[in-house]
């Protein structure tokens, strides 16, 4: 008798983490339940899968063999379920993965135009910054910030990202003088503190250099992991923030933010927002319709 998928999933989590507590967090069980399932699996197969020594867990040779097979089988099953769900959704539904920031600040305000042009298509969204597998996660398209290099996928660059200082109009109404870049030095300065693969998201030191201010002292700078936190800090706290102009157009339109100065700092040129979709789907009428509309909205010639 072969073990069920639930037992294999629990075993695979325990084998990856070599820790029943972390495995329990992954599969939504208690550590005791994970330990019990592993013991049942060992009894069922008449195999010792883990060498237990105090607090340390190690896979036995038999456990390693089963783990490799179980991981491959579970991945294949997940991808098959994702493909089946995609087929079951039919030809009028389109599932898109994108970040909350891009959805709220760029796509959703424009979405009624797409729905008016294509009332036959029903969109659903996976709101996440995590990488997605088109088959395993049942995704038709993804909008992601990065290089656009994804295996077996097509990627269309949407627009370049430029960063500029913004403030709350209330700050100016309260009498703050922000007439030249050096005036910023009297204020708390917010920015996104993010690096990846050698690329540094534009920070205040970079912007001040572009604005002609040398020997900038960044002790008044406060870094955040996400640009939405920068925007909220500017709106709530009265400081100055470096923000992605395309992602805050709605805040400008509604009077929550105001741009300062003409100087901008571009993000590294190989990084941008991309529309990504499987190569096998490039001729899918749903993909073509959404791609054509999105590139037009982004100002990209097709």
Order of alpha helices (4+ residues) and beta strands (2+ residues): alpha-alpha-alpha-beta-beta-alpha-beta-alpha-beta-beta-beta-beta-alpha-beta-beta-beta-alpha-beta-alpha-beta-alpha-beta-beta-alpha
